[in-house]
Amino acid sequence: MTYDPEANEAMQKPNALAPSASDASEREGADKPKANKKSGSKPNNVRKIRIERMMSKAELARRANLSVLTIDRVEKGFGCRMDTKRKILEALGLRLADRVRVFGEEE
């Protein structure tokens, strides 16, 4: 078998007419909903207040004795226990009466 440099180059050059793998993934992604628009999520002001207080998620999690993942989920609007809400309010230096301002009305 002999080496043919022209055949090797043709194999390495992408065909301009053929769709690439990235084109296919972009089309597939267009049909999928955004991650933050999942059902069951409700907007809240936890992230806004945390940033106003110049606090990282890790710092809030440490002060509230919660995981960073829990803080992330709460900030994205997913539900949590009343105890978790209380811990977050106290860690942010807020009163329990501020619950509605931070988390919105309960259902």
ChimeraX commands (.cxc) that place a marker at each C-alpha (Angstrom):
marker #1 position 0.00,0.00,0.00 radius 0.5
marker #1 position 1.39,3.41,-0.97 radius 0.5
marker #1 position 0.87,6.75,0.73 radius 0.5
marker #1 position -1.26,9.23,-1.25 radius 0.5
marker #1 position -0.99,12.78,0.23 radius 0.5
marker #1 position -3.92,14.11,-1.86 radius 0.5
marker #1 position -6.26,11.41,-0.57 radius 0.5
marker #1 position -5.11,12.12,2.99 radius 0.5
marker #1 position -5.84,15.88,2.58 radius 0.5
marker #1 position -9.30,15.19,1.16 radius 0.5
marker #1 position -10.14,13.09,4.20 radius 0.5
marker #1 position -9.00,15.82,6.61 radius 0.5
marker #1 position -10.86,18.73,4.96 radius 0.5
marker #1 position -14.49,19.08,6.06 radius 0.5
marker #1 position -17.09,19.08,3.32 radius 0.5
marker #1 position -18.68,22.53,3.14 radius 0.5
marker #1 position -21.99,21.07,1.97 radius 0.5
marker #1 position -22.30,18.44,4.67 radius 0.5
marker #1 position -23.78,19.58,8.00 radius 0.5
marker #1 position -21.34,19.46,10.87 radius 0.5
marker #1 position -21.95,17.89,14.25 radius 0.5
marker #1 position -22.10,21.32,15.85 radius 0.5
marker #1 position -24.91,22.34,13.44 radius 0.5
marker #1 position -26.94,19.33,14.53 radius 0.5
marker #1 position -26.41,20.08,18.22 radius 0.5
marker #1 position -27.45,23.71,17.70 radius 0.5
marker #1 position -30.69,22.61,16.04 radius 0.5
marker #1 position -31.40,20.13,18.82 radius 0.5
marker #1 position -30.76,22.79,21.46 radius 0.5
marker #1 position -33.22,25.18,19.81 radius 0.5
marker #1 position -36.11,22.82,20.55 radius 0.5
marker #1 position -35.22,22.37,24.21 radius 0.5
marker #1 position -36.57,24.82,26.82 radius 0.5
marker #1 position -34.17,26.92,28.85 radius 0.5
marker #1 position -32.96,25.40,32.13 radius 0.5
marker #1 position -34.37,28.21,34.29 radius 0.5
marker #1 position -37.88,27.81,32.86 radius 0.5
marker #1 position -38.59,24.46,34.44 radius 0.5
marker #1 position -41.99,23.86,35.96 radius 0.5
marker #1 position -42.21,24.39,39.68 radius 0.5
marker #1 position -39.77,27.27,39.83 radius 0.5
marker #1 position -40.90,30.55,41.35 radius 0.5
marker #1 position -38.83,33.73,41.16 radius 0.5
marker #1 position -37.53,35.17,44.42 radius 0.5
marker #1 position -35.14,37.88,45.61 radius 0.5
marker #1 position -32.57,35.74,47.43 radius 0.5
marker #1 position -29.83,36.27,44.83 radius 0.5
marker #1 position -30.51,40.01,44.59 radius 0.5
marker #1 position -30.32,40.49,48.37 radius 0.5
marker #1 position -27.24,38.25,48.67 radius 0.5
marker #1 position -25.41,40.30,46.05 radius 0.5
marker #1 position -26.52,43.60,47.69 radius 0.5
marker #1 position -24.86,42.34,50.87 radius 0.5
marker #1 position -21.73,41.41,48.86 radius 0.5
marker #1 position -21.99,37.79,49.96 radius 0.5
marker #1 position -21.01,34.73,47.94 radius 0.5
marker #1 position -23.19,31.64,47.70 radius 0.5
marker #1 position -20.59,29.79,49.75 radius 0.5
marker #1 position -20.67,32.43,52.49 radius 0.5
marker #1 position -24.48,32.41,52.61 radius 0.5
marker #1 position -24.48,28.61,52.71 radius 0.5
marker #1 position -21.95,28.60,55.55 radius 0.5
marker #1 position -23.88,31.18,57.60 radius 0.5
marker #1 position -27.19,29.39,57.02 radius 0.5
marker #1 position -25.69,25.94,57.65 radius 0.5
marker #1 position -26.92,24.77,54.24 radius 0.5
marker #1 position -25.20,23.40,51.15 radius 0.5
marker #1 position -24.20,25.64,48.25 radius 0.5
marker #1 position -26.36,23.42,46.04 radius 0.5
marker #1 position -29.40,24.22,48.20 radius 0.5
marker #1 position -28.68,27.96,47.95 radius 0.5
marker #1 position -28.32,27.60,44.18 radius 0.5
marker #1 position -31.65,25.78,43.88 radius 0.5
marker #1 position -33.45,28.33,46.06 radius 0.5
marker #1 position -32.02,31.21,44.00 radius 0.5
marker #1 position -33.27,29.53,40.83 radius 0.5
marker #1 position -36.76,29.52,42.31 radius 0.5
marker #1 position -37.21,25.90,43.29 radius 0.5
marker #1 position -39.20,25.17,46.42 radius 0.5
marker #1 position -37.67,24.55,49.81 radius 0.5
marker #1 position -38.72,23.85,53.39 radius 0.5
marker #1 position -39.82,26.60,55.76 radius 0.5
marker #1 position -36.81,25.83,57.94 radius 0.5
marker #1 position -34.51,26.46,54.97 radius 0.5
marker #1 position -36.21,29.80,54.31 radius 0.5
marker #1 position -35.80,30.74,57.97 radius 0.5
marker #1 position -32.09,29.87,57.90 radius 0.5
marker #1 position -31.56,31.94,54.73 radius 0.5
marker #1 position -33.41,34.95,56.17 radius 0.5
marker #1 position -31.36,34.84,59.37 radius 0.5
marker #1 position -28.09,34.39,57.45 radius 0.5
marker #1 position -28.94,37.46,55.34 radius 0.5
marker #1 position -29.59,39.45,58.51 radius 0.5
marker #1 position -33.31,39.81,57.82 radius 0.5
marker #1 position -36.35,39.42,60.05 radius 0.5
marker #1 position -38.85,36.62,59.60 radius 0.5
marker #1 position -41.39,39.31,58.66 radius 0.5
marker #1 position -39.30,39.94,55.51 radius 0.5
marker #1 position -40.19,36.47,54.22 radius 0.5
marker #1 position -42.76,37.74,51.71 radius 0.5
marker #1 position -40.37,40.38,50.35 radius 0.5
marker #1 position -37.65,37.76,49.83 radius 0.5
marker #1 position -39.58,34.64,48.81 radius 0.5
marker #1 position -42.91,36.05,47.58 radius 0.5
marker #1 position -46.40,35.00,48.60 radius 0.5
marker #1 position -47.00,31.38,49.55 radius 0.5
marker #1 position -49.48,29.38,47.49 radius 0.5
marker link #1:1,2 radius 0.2
marker link #1:2,3 radius 0.2
marker link #1:3,4 radius 0.2
marker link #1:4,5 radius 0.2
marker link #1:5,6 radius 0.2
marker link #1:6,7 radius 0.2
marker link #1:7,8 radius 0.2
marker link #1:8,9 radius 0.2
marker link #1:9,10 radius 0.2
marker link #1:10,11 radius 0.2
marker link #1:11,12 radius 0.2
marker link #1:12,13 radius 0.2
marker link #1:13,14 radius 0.2
marker link #1:14,15 radius 0.2
marker link #1:15,16 radius 0.2
marker link #1:16,17 radius 0.2
marker link #1:17,18 radius 0.2
marker link #1:18,19 radius 0.2
marker link #1:19,20 radius 0.2
marker link #1:20,21 radius 0.2
marker link #1:21,22 radius 0.2
marker link #1:22,23 radius 0.2
marker link #1:23,24 radius 0.2
marker link #1:24,25 radius 0.2
marker link #1:25,26 radius 0.2
marker link #1:26,27 radius 0.2
marker link #1:27,28 radius 0.2
marker link #1:28,29 radius 0.2
marker link #1:29,30 radius 0.2
marker link #1:30,31 radius 0.2
marker link #1:31,32 radius 0.2
marker link #1:32,33 radius 0.2
marker link #1:33,34 radius 0.2
marker link #1:34,35 radius 0.2
marker link #1:35,36 radius 0.2
marker link #1:36,37 radius 0.2
marker link #1:37,38 radius 0.2
marker link #1:38,39 radius 0.2
marker link #1:39,40 radius 0.2
marker link #1:40,41 radius 0.2
marker link #1:41,42 radius 0.2
marker link #1:42,43 radius 0.2
marker link #1:43,44 radius 0.2
marker link #1:44,45 radius 0.2
marker link #1:45,46 radius 0.2
marker link #1:46,47 radius 0.2
marker link #1:47,48 radius 0.2
marker link #1:48,49 radius 0.2
marker link #1:49,50 radius 0.2
marker link #1:50,51 radius 0.2
marker link #1:51,52 radius 0.2
marker link #1:52,53 radius 0.2
marker link #1:53,54 radius 0.2
marker link #1:54,55 radius 0.2
marker link #1:55,56 radius 0.2
marker link #1:56,57 radius 0.2
marker link #1:57,58 radius 0.2
marker link #1:58,59 radius 0.2
marker link #1:59,60 radius 0.2
marker link #1:60,61 radius 0.2
marker link #1:61,62 radius 0.2
marker link #1:62,63 radius 0.2
marker link #1:63,64 radius 0.2
marker link #1:64,65 radius 0.2
marker link #1:65,66 radius 0.2
marker link #1:66,67 radius 0.2
marker link #1:67,68 radius 0.2
marker link #1:68,69 radius 0.2
marker link #1:69,70 radius 0.2
marker link #1:70,71 radius 0.2
marker link #1:71,72 radius 0.2
marker link #1:72,73 radius 0.2
marker link #1:73,74 radius 0.2
marker link #1:74,75 radius 0.2
marker link #1:75,76 radius 0.2
marker link #1:76,77 radius 0.2
marker link #1:77,78 radius 0.2
marker link #1:78,79 radius 0.2
marker link #1:79,80 radius 0.2
marker link #1:80,81 radius 0.2
marker link #1:81,82 radius 0.2
marker link #1:82,83 radius 0.2
marker link #1:83,84 radius 0.2
marker link #1:84,85 radius 0.2
marker link #1:85,86 radius 0.2
marker link #1:86,87 radius 0.2
marker link #1:87,88 radius 0.2
marker link #1:88,89 radius 0.2
marker link #1:89,90 radius 0.2
marker link #1:90,91 radius 0.2
marker link #1:91,92 radius 0.2
marker link #1:92,93 radius 0.2
marker link #1:93,94 radius 0.2
marker link #1:94,95 radius 0.2
marker link #1:95,96 radius 0.2
marker link #1:96,97 radius 0.2
marker link #1:97,98 radius 0.2
marker link #1:98,99 radius 0.2
marker link #1:99,100 radius 0.2
marker link #1:100,101 radius 0.2
marker link #1:101,102 radius 0.2
marker link #1:102,103 radius 0.2
marker link #1:103,104 radius 0.2
marker link #1:104,105 radius 0.2
marker link #1:105,106 radius 0.2
marker link #1:106,107 radius 0.2
view
